[in-house]
């Protein structure tokens, strides 16, 4: 799979190597969050956890950022691994959709 940044994998050398190896790349949908666990998982998980433990509004942005950081870092590793493990399913869905955006749960 290739994202839509043409640097590197669009060079003549890379194009020649892909042709020789009979590699047909699958492009990612433009600006798609579908294969980025931060986009499709982490931020909603952080929001959910922060809403679950509502506190009185803090007086500063620095305090909010500290709470946000603590919340993100407290997400257990197995939860993160489960999100990353979904990459195979998501990659297949994008392939099946001919590199278009996908609707995933």
Backbone as XML, in Angstrom:
<?xml version="1.0"?>
<chain id="A" units="angstrom">
  <residue number="1" name="UNK">
    <atom name="N" x="0.845" y="-1.168" z="0.000"/>
    <atom name="CA" x="0.000" y="0.000" z="0.000"/>
    <atom name="C" x="0.892" y="1.233" z="0.000"/>
  </residue>
  <residue number="2" name="UNK">
    <atom name="N" x="0.435" y="2.262" z="-0.651"/>
    <atom name="CA" x="1.167" y="3.510" z="-0.722"/>
    <atom name="C" x="0.251" y="4.649" z="-0.315"/>
  </residue>
  <residue number="3" name="UNK">
    <atom name="N" x="0.806" y="5.558" z="0.486"/>
    <atom name="CA" x="0.010" y="6.745" z="0.757"/>
    <atom name="C" x="0.151" y="7.684" z="-0.431"/>
  </residue>
  <residue number="4" name="UNK">
    <atom name="N" x="-0.419" y="8.865" z="-0.340"/>
    <atom name="CA" x="-0.427" y="9.724" z="-1.514"/>
    <atom name="C" x="0.686" y="10.774" z="-1.494"/>
  </residue>
  <residue number="5" name="UNK">
    <atom name="N" x="1.762" y="10.497" z="-0.786"/>
    <atom name="CA" x="2.943" y="11.358" z="-0.819"/>
    <atom name="C" x="3.896" y="10.762" z="-1.847"/>
  </residue>
  <residue number="6" name="UNK">
    <atom name="N" x="4.107" y="11.440" z="-2.963"/>
    <atom name="CA" x="4.876" y="10.838" z="-4.057"/>
    <atom name="C" x="6.380" y="10.733" z="-3.843"/>
  </residue>
  <residue number="7" name="UNK">
    <atom name="N" x="6.908" y="11.267" z="-2.765"/>
    <atom name="CA" x="8.353" y="11.231" z="-2.543"/>
    <atom name="C" x="8.804" y="9.785" z="-2.324"/>
  </residue>
  <residue number="8" name="UNK">
    <atom name="N" x="9.851" y="9.383" z="-2.981"/>
    <atom name="CA" x="10.438" y="8.060" z="-2.758"/>
    <atom name="C" x="9.865" y="6.964" z="-3.617"/>
  </residue>
  <residue number="9" name="UNK">
    <atom name="N" x="8.676" y="6.514" z="-3.310"/>
    <atom name="CA" x="8.153" y="5.360" z="-4.041"/>
    <atom name="C" x="7.701" y="5.697" z="-5.456"/>
  </residue>
  <residue number="10" name="UNK">
    <atom name="N" x="7.695" y="6.969" z="-5.830"/>
    <atom name="CA" x="7.340" y="7.358" z="-7.198"/>
    <atom name="C" x="8.578" y="7.623" z="-8.057"/>
  </residue>
  <residue number="11" name="UNK">
    <atom name="N" x="9.754" y="7.433" z="-7.499"/>
    <atom name="CA" x="10.977" y="7.670" z="-8.272"/>
    <atom name="C" x="11.085" y="6.635" z="-9.392"/>
  </residue>
  <residue number="12" name="UNK">
    <atom name="N" x="11.867" y="6.955" z="-10.411"/>
    <atom name="CA" x="12.036" y="6.025" z="-11.532"/>
    <atom name="C" x="12.618" y="4.695" z="-11.065"/>
  </residue>
  <residue number="13" name="UNK">
    <atom name="N" x="13.552" y="4.762" z="-10.150"/>
    <atom name="CA" x="14.192" y="3.544" z="-9.634"/>
    <atom name="C" x="13.164" y="2.636" z="-8.940"/>
  </residue>
  <residue number="14" name="UNK">
    <atom name="N" x="12.320" y="3.233" z="-8.135"/>
    <atom name="CA" x="11.297" y="2.450" z="-7.431"/>
    <atom name="C" x="10.256" y="1.932" z="-8.414"/>
  </residue>
  <residue number="15" name="UNK">
    <atom name="N" x="9.844" y="2.775" z="-9.345"/>
    <atom name="CA" x="8.861" y="2.334" z="-10.351"/>
    <atom name="C" x="9.408" y="1.142" z="-11.141"/>
  </residue>
  <residue number="16" name="UNK">
    <atom name="N" x="10.689" y="1.205" z="-11.503"/>
    <atom name="CA" x="11.320" y="0.102" z="-12.246"/>
    <atom name="C" x="11.355" y="-1.171" z="-11.388"/>
  </residue>
  <residue number="17" name="UNK">
    <atom name="N" x="11.709" y="-1.048" z="-10.134"/>
    <atom name="CA" x="11.769" y="-2.211" z="-9.228"/>
    <atom name="C" x="10.388" y="-2.830" z="-9.049"/>
  </residue>
  <residue number="18" name="UNK">
    <atom name="N" x="9.366" y="-1.999" z="-8.905"/>
    <atom name="CA" x="8.002" y="-2.538" z="-8.763"/>
    <atom name="C" x="7.591" y="-3.294" z="-10.020"/>
  </residue>
  <residue number="19" name="UNK">
    <atom name="N" x="7.943" y="-2.746" z="-11.177"/>
    <atom name="CA" x="7.594" y="-3.399" z="-12.439"/>
    <atom name="C" x="8.318" y="-4.739" z="-12.567"/>
  </residue>
  <residue number="20" name="UNK">
    <atom name="N" x="9.612" y="-4.752" z="-12.243"/>
    <atom name="CA" x="10.393" y="-5.991" z="-12.317"/>
    <atom name="C" x="9.868" y="-7.060" z="-11.361"/>
  </residue>
  <residue number="21" name="UNK">
    <atom name="N" x="9.410" y="-6.634" z="-10.203"/>
    <atom name="CA" x="8.900" y="-7.576" z="-9.190"/>
    <atom name="C" x="7.407" y="-7.851" z="-9.349"/>
  </residue>
  <residue number="22" name="UNK">
    <atom name="N" x="6.816" y="-7.266" z="-10.380"/>
    <atom name="CA" x="5.388" y="-7.424" z="-10.659"/>
    <atom name="C" x="4.525" y="-7.014" z="-9.462"/>
  </residue>
  <residue number="23" name="UNK">
    <atom name="N" x="4.898" y="-5.872" z="-8.875"/>
    <atom name="CA" x="4.156" y="-5.328" z="-7.739"/>
    <atom name="C" x="3.158" y="-4.303" z="-8.253"/>
  </residue>
  <residue number="24" name="UNK">
    <atom name="N" x="1.910" y="-4.488" z="-7.909"/>
    <atom name="CA" x="0.874" y="-3.528" z="-8.235"/>
    <atom name="C" x="0.456" y="-2.858" z="-6.927"/>
  </residue>
  <residue number="25" name="UNK">
    <atom name="N" x="0.859" y="-1.615" z="-6.721"/>
    <atom name="CA" x="0.542" y="-0.959" z="-5.459"/>
    <atom name="C" x="-0.930" y="-0.593" z="-5.341"/>
  </residue>
  <residue number="26" name="UNK">
    <atom name="N" x="-1.393" y="-0.510" z="-4.123"/>
    <atom name="CA" x="-2.742" y="-0.050" z="-3.820"/>
    <atom name="C" x="-2.578" y="1.295" z="-3.131"/>
  </residue>
  <residue number="27" name="UNK">
    <atom name="N" x="-3.126" y="2.330" z="-3.721"/>
    <atom name="CA" x="-3.024" y="3.657" z="-3.129"/>
    <atom name="C" x="-4.031" y="3.817" z="-2.001"/>
  </residue>
  <residue number="28" name="UNK">
    <atom name="N" x="-3.654" y="4.597" z="-1.013"/>
    <atom name="CA" x="-4.575" y="4.898" z="0.075"/>
    <atom name="C" x="-5.499" y="6.023" z="-0.339"/>
  </residue>
  <residue number="29" name="UNK">
    <atom name="N" x="-6.712" y="6.029" z="0.202"/>
    <atom name="CA" x="-7.594" y="7.166" z="-0.081"/>
    <atom name="C" x="-6.955" y="8.458" z="0.431"/>
  </residue>
  <residue number="30" name="UNK">
    <atom name="N" x="-7.114" y="9.527" z="-0.293"/>
    <atom name="CA" x="-6.521" y="10.807" z="0.081"/>
    <atom name="C" x="-7.059" y="11.275" z="1.434"/>
  </residue>
  <residue number="31" name="UNK">
    <atom name="N" x="-6.169" y="11.697" z="2.307"/>
    <atom name="CA" x="-6.506" y="12.203" z="3.638"/>
    <atom name="C" x="-7.346" y="11.216" z="4.443"/>
  </residue>
  <residue number="32" name="UNK">
    <atom name="N" x="-7.128" y="9.963" z="4.253"/>
    <atom name="CA" x="-7.934" y="8.951" z="4.911"/>
    <atom name="C" x="-7.403" y="8.594" z="6.292"/>
  </residue>
  <residue number="33" name="UNK">
    <atom name="N" x="-8.280" y="8.554" z="7.278"/>
    <atom name="CA" x="-7.880" y="8.094" z="8.608"/>
    <atom name="C" x="-7.993" y="6.578" z="8.749"/>
  </residue>
  <residue number="34" name="UNK">
    <atom name="N" x="-8.403" y="5.901" z="7.685"/>
    <atom name="CA" x="-8.739" y="4.491" z="7.783"/>
    <atom name="C" x="-7.598" y="3.579" z="8.216"/>
  </residue>
  <residue number="35" name="UNK">
    <atom name="N" x="-6.366" y="3.956" z="7.959"/>
    <atom name="CA" x="-5.236" y="3.111" z="8.355"/>
    <atom name="C" x="-4.335" y="3.779" z="9.392"/>
  </residue>
  <residue number="36" name="UNK">
    <atom name="N" x="-4.841" y="4.757" z="10.072"/>
    <atom name="CA" x="-4.067" y="5.430" z="11.100"/>
    <atom name="C" x="-4.755" y="5.213" z="12.450"/>
  </residue>
  <residue number="37" name="UNK">
    <atom name="N" x="-4.188" y="4.353" z="13.302"/>
    <atom name="CA" x="-4.831" y="4.075" z="14.592"/>
    <atom name="C" x="-5.065" y="5.321" z="15.442"/>
  </residue>
  <residue number="38" name="UNK">
    <atom name="N" x="-4.248" y="6.348" z="15.273"/>
    <atom name="CA" x="-4.491" y="7.587" z="16.014"/>
    <atom name="C" x="-5.824" y="8.194" z="15.602"/>
  </residue>
  <residue number="39" name="UNK">
    <atom name="N" x="-6.114" y="8.143" z="14.314"/>
    <atom name="CA" x="-7.350" y="8.735" z="13.807"/>
    <atom name="C" x="-8.575" y="7.870" z="14.062"/>
  </residue>
  <residue number="40" name="UNK">
    <atom name="N" x="-8.491" y="6.587" z="13.779"/>
    <atom name="CA" x="-9.697" y="5.763" z="13.893"/>
    <atom name="C" x="-9.910" y="5.189" z="15.277"/>
  </residue>
  <residue number="41" name="UNK">
    <atom name="N" x="-8.949" y="5.334" z="16.167"/>
    <atom name="CA" x="-9.118" y="4.733" z="17.478"/>
    <atom name="C" x="-8.724" y="5.635" z="18.638"/>
  </residue>
  <residue number="42" name="UNK">
    <atom name="N" x="-7.483" y="6.072" z="18.670"/>
    <atom name="CA" x="-6.932" y="6.673" z="19.878"/>
    <atom name="C" x="-7.678" y="7.913" z="20.355"/>
  </residue>
  <residue number="43" name="UNK">
    <atom name="N" x="-7.960" y="8.860" z="19.451"/>
    <atom name="CA" x="-8.590" y="10.093" z="19.916"/>
    <atom name="C" x="-9.982" y="9.844" z="20.463"/>
  </residue>
  <residue number="44" name="UNK">
    <atom name="N" x="-10.761" y="8.963" z="19.861"/>
    <atom name="CA" x="-12.093" y="8.681" z="20.411"/>
    <atom name="C" x="-11.986" y="7.964" z="21.755"/>
  </residue>
  <residue number="45" name="UNK">
    <atom name="N" x="-10.981" y="7.104" z="21.899"/>
    <atom name="CA" x="-10.762" y="6.416" z="23.178"/>
    <atom name="C" x="-10.368" y="7.417" z="24.265"/>
  </residue>
  <residue number="46" name="UNK">
    <atom name="N" x="-9.502" y="8.355" z="23.945"/>
    <atom name="CA" x="-9.101" y="9.382" z="24.915"/>
    <atom name="C" x="-10.313" y="10.238" z="25.299"/>
  </residue>
  <residue number="47" name="UNK">
    <atom name="N" x="-11.101" y="10.653" z="24.309"/>
    <atom name="CA" x="-12.296" y="11.450" z="24.594"/>
    <atom name="C" x="-13.261" y="10.695" z="25.495"/>
  </residue>
  <residue number="48" name="UNK">
    <atom name="N" x="-13.455" y="9.409" z="25.198"/>
    <atom name="CA" x="-14.360" y="8.592" z="26.004"/>
    <atom name="C" x="-13.877" y="8.509" z="27.445"/>
  </residue>
  <residue number="49" name="UNK">
    <atom name="N" x="-12.589" y="8.270" z="27.619"/>
    <atom name="CA" x="-12.026" y="8.144" z="28.964"/>
    <atom name="C" x="-12.049" y="9.479" z="29.715"/>
  </residue>
  <residue number="50" name="UNK">
    <atom name="N" x="-11.819" y="10.573" z="29.014"/>
    <atom name="CA" x="-11.863" y="11.883" z="29.676"/>
    <atom name="C" x="-13.282" y="12.236" z="30.089"/>
  </residue>
  <residue number="51" name="UNK">
    <atom name="N" x="-14.260" y="11.911" z="29.252"/>
    <atom name="CA" x="-15.657" y="12.193" z="29.578"/>
    <atom name="C" x="-16.121" y="11.341" z="30.765"/>
  </residue>
  <residue number="52" name="UNK">
    <atom name="N" x="-15.598" y="10.144" z="30.858"/>
    <atom name="CA" x="-15.962" y="9.222" z="31.936"/>
    <atom name="C" x="-15.514" y="9.761" z="33.295"/>
  </residue>
  <residue number="53" name="UNK">
    <atom name="N" x="-14.414" y="10.486" z="33.308"/>
    <atom name="CA" x="-13.852" y="11.021" z="34.547"/>
    <atom name="C" x="-13.860" y="12.546" z="34.510"/>
  </residue>
  <residue number="54" name="UNK">
    <atom name="N" x="-15.055" y="13.090" z="34.355"/>
    <atom name="CA" x="-15.158" y="14.555" z="34.280"/>
    <atom name="C" x="-14.675" y="15.174" z="35.579"/>
  </residue>
  <residue number="55" name="UNK">
    <atom name="N" x="-13.966" y="16.248" z="35.429"/>
    <atom name="CA" x="-13.496" y="17.003" z="36.577"/>
    <atom name="C" x="-13.939" y="18.450" z="36.413"/>
  </residue>
  <residue number="56" name="UNK">
    <atom name="N" x="-13.787" y="19.211" z="37.465"/>
    <atom name="CA" x="-14.112" y="20.631" z="37.369"/>
    <atom name="C" x="-13.176" y="21.259" z="36.341"/>
  </residue>
  <residue number="57" name="UNK">
    <atom name="N" x="-13.677" y="22.221" z="35.595"/>
    <atom name="CA" x="-12.806" y="22.871" z="34.600"/>
    <atom name="C" x="-11.529" y="23.403" z="35.249"/>
  </residue>
  <residue number="58" name="UNK">
    <atom name="N" x="-10.429" y="23.131" z="34.612"/>
    <atom name="CA" x="-9.143" y="23.604" z="35.116"/>
    <atom name="C" x="-8.966" y="25.073" z="34.745"/>
  </residue>
  <residue number="59" name="UNK">
    <atom name="N" x="-8.118" y="25.722" z="35.483"/>
    <atom name="CA" x="-7.904" y="27.138" z="35.252"/>
    <atom name="C" x="-6.953" y="27.421" z="34.099"/>
  </residue>
  <residue number="60" name="UNK">
    <atom name="N" x="-6.228" y="26.404" z="33.662"/>
    <atom name="CA" x="-5.240" y="26.686" z="32.623"/>
    <atom name="C" x="-5.247" y="25.618" z="31.536"/>
  </residue>
  <residue number="61" name="UNK">
    <atom name="N" x="-4.764" y="26.029" z="30.380"/>
    <atom name="CA" x="-4.598" y="25.095" z="29.270"/>
    <atom name="C" x="-3.534" y="24.069" z="29.620"/>
  </residue>
  <residue number="62" name="UNK">
    <atom name="N" x="-2.519" y="24.478" z="30.355"/>
    <atom name="CA" x="-1.446" y="23.561" z="30.755"/>
    <atom name="C" x="-2.002" y="22.409" z="31.590"/>
  </residue>
  <residue number="63" name="UNK">
    <atom name="N" x="-2.924" y="22.706" z="32.495"/>
    <atom name="CA" x="-3.528" y="21.657" z="33.324"/>
    <atom name="C" x="-4.352" y="20.698" z="32.462"/>
  </residue>
  <residue number="64" name="UNK">
    <atom name="N" x="-5.079" y="21.256" z="31.505"/>
    <atom name="CA" x="-5.859" y="20.408" z="30.599"/>
    <atom name="C" x="-4.942" y="19.494" z="29.796"/>
  </residue>
  <residue number="65" name="UNK">
    <atom name="N" x="-3.864" y="20.044" z="29.283"/>
    <atom name="CA" x="-2.916" y="19.249" z="28.499"/>
    <atom name="C" x="-2.293" y="18.139" z="29.336"/>
  </residue>
  <residue number="66" name="UNK">
    <atom name="N" x="-2.002" y="18.428" z="30.585"/>
    <atom name="CA" x="-1.458" y="17.402" z="31.481"/>
    <atom name="C" x="-2.454" y="16.273" z="31.667"/>
  </residue>
  <residue number="67" name="UNK">
    <atom name="N" x="-3.709" y="16.635" z="31.883"/>
    <atom name="CA" x="-4.764" y="15.613" z="32.048"/>
    <atom name="C" x="-4.930" y="14.797" z="30.770"/>
  </residue>
  <residue number="68" name="UNK">
    <atom name="N" x="-4.918" y="15.463" z="29.640"/>
    <atom name="CA" x="-5.026" y="14.788" z="28.348"/>
    <atom name="C" x="-3.874" y="13.795" z="28.168"/>
  </residue>
  <residue number="69" name="UNK">
    <atom name="N" x="-2.681" y="14.219" z="28.473"/>
    <atom name="CA" x="-1.498" y="13.348" z="28.362"/>
    <atom name="C" x="-1.602" y="12.149" z="29.300"/>
  </residue>
  <residue number="70" name="UNK">
    <atom name="N" x="-1.960" y="12.399" z="30.546"/>
    <atom name="CA" x="-2.112" y="11.295" z="31.516"/>
    <atom name="C" x="-3.155" y="10.283" z="31.036"/>
  </residue>
  <residue number="71" name="UNK">
    <atom name="N" x="-4.252" y="10.801" z="30.512"/>
    <atom name="CA" x="-5.327" y="9.923" z="30.028"/>
    <atom name="C" x="-4.847" y="9.067" z="28.869"/>
  </residue>
  <residue number="72" name="UNK">
    <atom name="N" x="-4.172" y="9.671" z="27.897"/>
    <atom name="CA" x="-3.678" y="8.911" z="26.737"/>
    <atom name="C" x="-2.644" y="7.875" z="27.166"/>
  </residue>
  <residue number="73" name="UNK">
    <atom name="N" x="-1.740" y="8.253" z="28.034"/>
    <atom name="CA" x="-0.689" y="7.318" z="28.468"/>
    <atom name="C" x="-1.219" y="6.201" z="29.357"/>
  </residue>
  <residue number="74" name="UNK">
    <atom name="N" x="-2.405" y="6.389" z="29.933"/>
    <atom name="CA" x="-2.984" y="5.373" z="30.812"/>
    <atom name="C" x="-3.755" y="4.296" z="30.054"/>
  </residue>
  <residue number="75" name="UNK">
    <atom name="N" x="-3.919" y="4.458" z="28.755"/>
    <atom name="CA" x="-4.626" y="3.423" z="27.980"/>
    <atom name="C" x="-3.761" y="2.167" z="28.000"/>
  </residue>
  <residue number="76" name="UNK">
    <atom name="N" x="-4.319" y="1.048" z="28.452"/>
    <atom name="CA" x="-3.526" y="-0.185" z="28.568"/>
    <atom name="C" x="-2.998" y="-0.677" z="27.216"/>
  </residue>
  <residue number="77" name="UNK">
    <atom name="N" x="-1.817" y="-1.252" z="27.242"/>
    <atom name="CA" x="-1.184" y="-1.771" z="26.028"/>
    <atom name="C" x="-2.071" y="-2.751" z="25.262"/>
  </residue>
  <residue number="78" name="UNK">
    <atom name="N" x="-2.785" y="-3.673" z="25.937"/>
    <atom name="CA" x="-3.647" y="-4.587" z="25.170"/>
    <atom name="C" x="-4.724" y="-3.862" z="24.357"/>
  </residue>
  <residue number="79" name="UNK">
    <atom name="N" x="-5.201" y="-2.743" z="24.856"/>
    <atom name="CA" x="-6.206" y="-1.965" z="24.118"/>
    <atom name="C" x="-5.575" y="-1.377" z="22.856"/>
  </residue>
  <residue number="80" name="UNK">
    <atom name="N" x="-4.363" y="-0.851" z="22.997"/>
    <atom name="CA" x="-3.648" y="-0.296" z="21.844"/>
    <atom name="C" x="-3.336" y="-1.408" z="20.841"/>
  </residue>
  <residue number="81" name="UNK">
    <atom name="N" x="-2.877" y="-2.565" z="21.334"/>
    <atom name="CA" x="-2.560" y="-3.689" z="20.432"/>
    <atom name="C" x="-3.787" y="-4.129" z="19.647"/>
  </residue>
  <residue number="82" name="UNK">
    <atom name="N" x="-4.940" y="-4.145" z="20.296"/>
    <atom name="CA" x="-6.174" y="-4.543" z="19.615"/>
    <atom name="C" x="-6.496" y="-3.577" z="18.466"/>
  </residue>
  <residue number="83" name="UNK">
    <atom name="N" x="-6.290" y="-2.292" z="18.701"/>
    <atom name="CA" x="-6.545" y="-1.292" z="17.645"/>
    <atom name="C" x="-5.600" y="-1.493" z="16.473"/>
  </residue>
  <residue number="84" name="UNK">
    <atom name="N" x="-4.331" y="-1.713" z="16.764"/>
    <atom name="CA" x="-3.342" y="-1.915" z="15.701"/>
    <atom name="C" x="-3.608" y="-3.231" z="14.968"/>
  </residue>
  <residue number="85" name="UNK">
    <atom name="N" x="-4.071" y="-4.240" z="15.693"/>
    <atom name="CA" x="-4.368" y="-5.535" z="15.064"/>
    <atom name="C" x="-5.473" y="-5.414" z="14.013"/>
  </residue>
  <residue number="86" name="UNK">
    <atom name="N" x="-6.311" y="-4.403" z="14.124"/>
    <atom name="CA" x="-7.371" y="-4.196" z="13.145"/>
    <atom name="C" x="-6.865" y="-3.698" z="11.803"/>
  </residue>
  <residue number="87" name="UNK">
    <atom name="N" x="-5.569" y="-3.394" z="11.722"/>
    <atom name="CA" x="-4.999" y="-2.875" z="10.481"/>
    <atom name="C" x="-5.169" y="-3.842" z="9.311"/>
  </residue>
  <residue number="88" name="UNK">
    <atom name="N" x="-5.000" y="-5.131" z="9.551"/>
    <atom name="CA" x="-5.113" y="-6.114" z="8.466"/>
    <atom name="C" x="-6.522" y="-6.068" z="7.858"/>
  </residue>
  <residue number="89" name="UNK">
    <atom name="N" x="-7.517" y="-6.040" z="8.711"/>
    <atom name="CA" x="-8.910" y="-5.987" z="8.250"/>
    <atom name="C" x="-9.170" y="-4.684" z="7.479"/>
  </residue>
  <residue number="90" name="UNK">
    <atom name="N" x="-8.640" y="-3.584" z="7.998"/>
    <atom name="CA" x="-8.826" y="-2.294" z="7.348"/>
    <atom name="C" x="-8.109" y="-2.238" z="5.992"/>
  </residue>
  <residue number="91" name="UNK">
    <atom name="N" x="-6.890" y="-2.773" z="5.936"/>
    <atom name="CA" x="-6.138" y="-2.789" z="4.671"/>
    <atom name="C" x="-6.891" y="-3.596" z="3.618"/>
  </residue>
  <residue number="92" name="UNK">
    <atom name="N" x="-7.439" y="-4.728" z="4.011"/>
    <atom name="CA" x="-8.206" y="-5.550" z="3.071"/>
    <atom name="C" x="-9.459" y="-4.802" z="2.601"/>
  </residue>
  <residue number="93" name="UNK">
    <atom name="N" x="-10.120" y="-4.125" z="3.516"/>
    <atom name="CA" x="-11.325" y="-3.377" z="3.140"/>
    <atom name="C" x="-10.994" y="-2.273" z="2.134"/>
  </residue>
  <residue number="94" name="UNK">
    <atom name="N" x="-9.867" y="-1.602" z="2.316"/>
    <atom name="CA" x="-9.455" y="-0.562" z="1.364"/>
    <atom name="C" x="-9.128" y="-1.185" z="0.012"/>
  </residue>
  <residue number="95" name="UNK">
    <atom name="N" x="-8.438" y="-2.321" z="0.036"/>
    <atom name="CA" x="-8.129" y="-3.024" z="-1.214"/>
    <atom name="C" x="-9.424" y="-3.406" z="-1.931"/>
  </residue>
  <residue number="96" name="UNK">
    <atom name="N" x="-10.371" y="-3.977" z="-1.181"/>
    <atom name="CA" x="-11.652" y="-4.398" z="-1.764"/>
    <atom name="C" x="-12.458" y="-3.209" z="-2.297"/>
  </residue>
  <residue number="97" name="UNK">
    <atom name="N" x="-12.234" y="-2.034" z="-1.707"/>
    <atom name="CA" x="-12.949" y="-0.824" z="-2.136"/>
    <atom name="C" x="-12.184" y="-0.071" z="-3.221"/>
  </residue>
  <residue number="98" name="UNK">
    <atom name="N" x="-11.195" y="-0.724" z="-3.831"/>
    <atom name="CA" x="-10.405" y="-0.093" z="-4.885"/>
    <atom name="C" x="-9.810" y="1.249" z="-4.450"/>
  </residue>
  <residue number="99" name="UNK">
    <atom name="N" x="-9.228" y="1.238" z="-3.259"/>
    <atom name="CA" x="-8.532" y="2.396" z="-2.689"/>
    <atom name="C" x="-9.425" y="3.563" z="-2.362"/>
  </residue>
  <residue number="100" name="UNK">
    <atom name="N" x="-10.698" y="3.320" z="-2.174"/>
    <atom name="CA" x="-11.613" y="4.387" z="-1.767"/>
    <atom name="C" x="-11.802" y="4.324" z="-0.260"/>
  </residue>
  <residue number="101" name="UNK">
    <atom name="N" x="-12.386" y="5.375" z="0.300"/>
    <atom name="CA" x="-12.667" y="5.387" z="1.733"/>
    <atom name="C" x="-13.555" y="4.210" z="2.102"/>
  </residue>
  <residue number="102" name="UNK">
    <atom name="N" x="-13.431" y="3.788" z="3.344"/>
    <atom name="CA" x="-14.206" y="2.644" z="3.824"/>
    <atom name="C" x="-15.019" y="3.063" z="5.041"/>
  </residue>
  <residue number="103" name="UNK">
    <atom name="N" x="-16.068" y="2.335" z="5.294"/>
    <atom name="CA" x="-16.866" y="2.543" z="6.508"/>
    <atom name="C" x="-16.585" y="1.377" z="7.434"/>
  </residue>
  <residue number="104" name="UNK">
    <atom name="N" x="-15.949" y="1.659" z="8.553"/>
    <atom name="CA" x="-15.616" y="0.617" z="9.511"/>
    <atom name="C" x="-16.209" y="0.985" z="10.852"/>
  </residue>
  <residue number="105" name="UNK">
    <atom name="N" x="-16.445" y="-0.029" z="11.655"/>
    <atom name="CA" x="-16.927" y="0.213" z="13.034"/>
    <atom name="C" x="-15.789" y="0.659" z="13.899"/>
  </residue>
</chain>
